[in-house]
Amino acid sequence: MERSQRHRSRYRRAEYHRLKKKTKQEEFVEALHREFEMSTRVSRGVLELVEGMFFDKRTVGDGQISYTGISSAEGGGKAIEEMKKVQVILTRDVVSDEEMREKYGDSAKRKVQLLRITEEPYDQEALLTQEDVGRILGICSRRIRRDVMELLEKEVRLYLRGLQRDIGRGISHKIWIVGLYLQQKTYSEIERITDHSIGAIKINTYVL
């Protein structure tokens, strides 16, 4: 009986290894070994690098995109190709963005999107540039720069790579919203002041 169990166990392991060799990953490793004479260890390292860069396994939801930003730990003085990159998930648009546009116009919608898609990468240890934001939103960088200047005039903290050295000078829009809430401003007043939807405002003040 025990011998039979050992035999079945060996058979299952052998079957697993045969099936494993039929996967695309193993085919890729074998191709590197065969075509470029790489060792199995190096080939598997290349596979892990490729999977990490091009096949992000995180779920991308409706209205979201996967995008490459520069690590927030990177300072200046380096060429882009020398900097560490981070793959991030961004929420490009949500239903409330369109509601904002209908109520207050295109500028308000852009600013809400700009705030969101610059804070999300920062939370994932990356920073985007104004050019990145323009590309994601399909808007010219000149208009994005104008929106950035208007937000900075309100002392809103923006998590942009070009402003990395100045990150400590503004106030986070989350803190801004909570501050207005503590001043007993109504949701409608906060919506008008910050260009955020009431839904977003409630999320930021819910912890209170």
C-alpha positions in Angstrom: 0.0 0.0 0.0 2.8 2.4 1.0 4.8 1.5 -2.1 1.7 2.2 -4.3 1.3 5.7 -2.7 4.9 6.5 -3.3 4.5 5.4 -6.9 1.5 7.6 -7.4 3.3 10.5 -5.8 6.3 10.1 -8.1 4.0 9.9 -11.1 2.1 13.1 -10.1 5.5 15.0 -9.7 6.7 13.7 -13.1 3.4 14.7 -14.7 3.6 18.2 -13.1 7.1 18.7 -14.5 6.0 17.6 -18.0 3.1 20.0 -18.0 5.2 22.8 -16.6 7.6 22.5 -19.6 4.6 23.2 -21.9 3.9 26.7 -20.5 4.8 29.9 -22.4 7.1 30.8 -19.6 9.2 27.7 -19.9 9.2 28.0 -23.6 10.6 31.5 -23.2 13.3 30.3 -20.8 14.3 27.4 -23.1 14.4 29.8 -26.1 16.8 32.1 -24.3 19.0 29.1 -23.4 18.9 27.7 -26.9 19.1 30.9 -29.0 21.4 33.1 -26.8 23.2 30.4 -24.7 22.0 31.9 -21.4 22.1 29.8 -18.3 18.8 28.6 -16.9 19.3 30.9 -13.9 19.9 34.0 -16.1 17.0 33.0 -18.4 14.6 32.8 -15.5 15.9 36.2 -14.3 15.1 37.7 -17.7 11.6 36.1 -17.6 10.9 37.7 -14.2 12.1 41.1 -15.4 9.9 40.9 -18.5 6.8 39.7 -16.6 7.3 42.5 -14.0 7.6 45.2 -16.7 5.1 44.1 -19.3 2.6 41.8 -17.6 1.3 43.6 -14.5 -0.9 41.1 -12.7 -2.9 43.7 -10.7 -6.5 44.2 -11.8 -7.2 47.3 -13.9 -10.8 48.4 -13.4 -13.2 50.4 -15.4 -11.8 53.9 -16.2 -8.3 52.8 -15.0 -5.0 52.4 -16.9 -1.6 51.1 -16.2 1.2 53.6 -16.7 4.9 53.9 -16.0 6.2 56.7 -13.7 9.5 57.7 -12.3 10.2 56.4 -8.8 9.5 59.1 -6.2 12.9 58.2 -4.6 14.7 59.5 -7.7 16.3 62.9 -7.5 17.4 65.1 -10.4 20.5 65.1 -12.5 20.0 61.7 -14.1 19.0 60.8 -17.6 15.5 59.3 -17.8 16.8 55.9 -18.9 19.0 55.7 -15.8 16.1 56.3 -13.4 14.1 53.6 -11.6 10.6 53.2 -13.2 7.4 52.1 -11.3 4.3 50.7 -12.9 1.2 52.3 -11.4 -2.5 51.9 -11.8 -4.3 55.2 -12.5 -8.0 56.1 -12.4 -8.3 58.2 -15.6 -12.0 58.9 -15.3 -15.0 58.2 -13.1 -18.7 59.1 -13.4 -18.4 62.1 -11.1 -15.8 63.7 -13.4 -18.5 64.1 -16.0 -20.9 65.4 -13.4 -18.3 68.0 -12.5 -18.0 69.0 -16.2 -21.7 69.4 -16.5 -21.9 71.6 -13.4 -18.7 73.7 -13.7 -17.2 73.1 -17.1 -14.2 71.4 -18.6 -11.6 73.3 -16.5 -13.1 71.9 -13.2 -13.2 68.4 -14.6 -9.5 68.6 -15.7 -8.4 69.8 -12.3 -10.2 67.0 -10.5 -8.6 64.5 -12.8 -5.2 66.1 -12.5 -5.4 66.0 -8.7 -6.4 62.3 -8.7 -3.9 61.0 -11.3 -1.0 62.8 -9.6 -1.8 61.6 -6.1 -2.5 58.0 -7.0 1.1 57.4 -8.4 2.6 59.2 -5.4 0.7 56.7 -3.2 2.4 53.9 -5.3 5.9 55.5 -4.8 6.0 57.2 -8.3 5.7 60.7 -9.7 4.4 61.8 -13.1 5.3 64.9 -15.1 3.0 67.5 -16.6 3.7 65.9 -20.0 2.6 62.5 -18.6 -0.7 64.1 -17.3 -1.3 65.7 -20.7 -0.7 62.4 -22.5 -3.1 60.5 -20.2 -5.9 63.0 -20.4 -5.3 63.8 -24.1 -4.7 67.5 -23.4 -1.8 69.7 -24.5 0.8 70.2 -21.8 0.4 74.0 -22.1 -3.2 73.7 -20.7 -2.0 71.3 -18.0 0.6 73.9 -16.9 -2.1 76.5 -16.7 -4.2 74.3 -14.5 -1.2 73.5 -12.4 -0.5 77.2 -11.8 -4.1 77.9 -10.9 -4.1 75.1 -8.3 -0.7 76.2 -6.9 -2.2 79.7 -6.4 -4.7 78.0 -4.1 -1.8 76.4 -2.2 -3.0 72.9 -3.2 -0.2 70.3 -3.0 0.5 68.7 -6.3 2.5 65.5 -6.6 4.3 66.2 -9.8 7.9 65.3 -10.6 8.7 68.9 -11.6 7.5 70.1 -8.2 9.2 67.3 -6.2 11.5 69.7 -4.4 8.5 71.9 -3.4 6.3 69.1 -2.2 6.4 70.3 1.4 5.2 73.8 0.6 1.5 73.3 -0.3 -1.3 71.5 1.4 -2.7 68.2 0.3 -6.2 68.6 -1.2 -7.4 65.9 1.2 -6.2 68.1 4.1 -7.7 71.1 2.4 -11.1 69.4 2.2 -11.0 68.3 5.8 -10.0 71.8 6.9 -13.0 73.3 5.1 -15.2 70.7 6.7 -14.0 71.5 10.1 -14.7 75.1 9.4 -18.4 73.9 9.1 -18.6 74.6 5.4 -21.4 72.8 3.7 -20.7 70.0 1.1 -22.0 72.4 -1.6 -19.6 75.1 -0.5 -16.6 72.7 -0.3 -17.6 71.4 -3.8 -17.5 75.0 -5.2 -14.3 75.9 -3.5 -12.3 72.8 -4.3 -13.8 71.6 -7.6 -14.3 68.2 -6.0 -17.6 66.2 -6.4 -19.7 65.9 -3.3 -19.1 62.1 -3.4 -15.3 62.7 -3.3 -15.7 65.2 -0.4 -17.7 62.8 1.6 -15.1 60.1 1.1 -12.4 62.5 2.4 -14.4 63.6 5.4 -15.9 60.2 6.3 -13.2 59.4 8.9 -14.4 62.4 10.9 
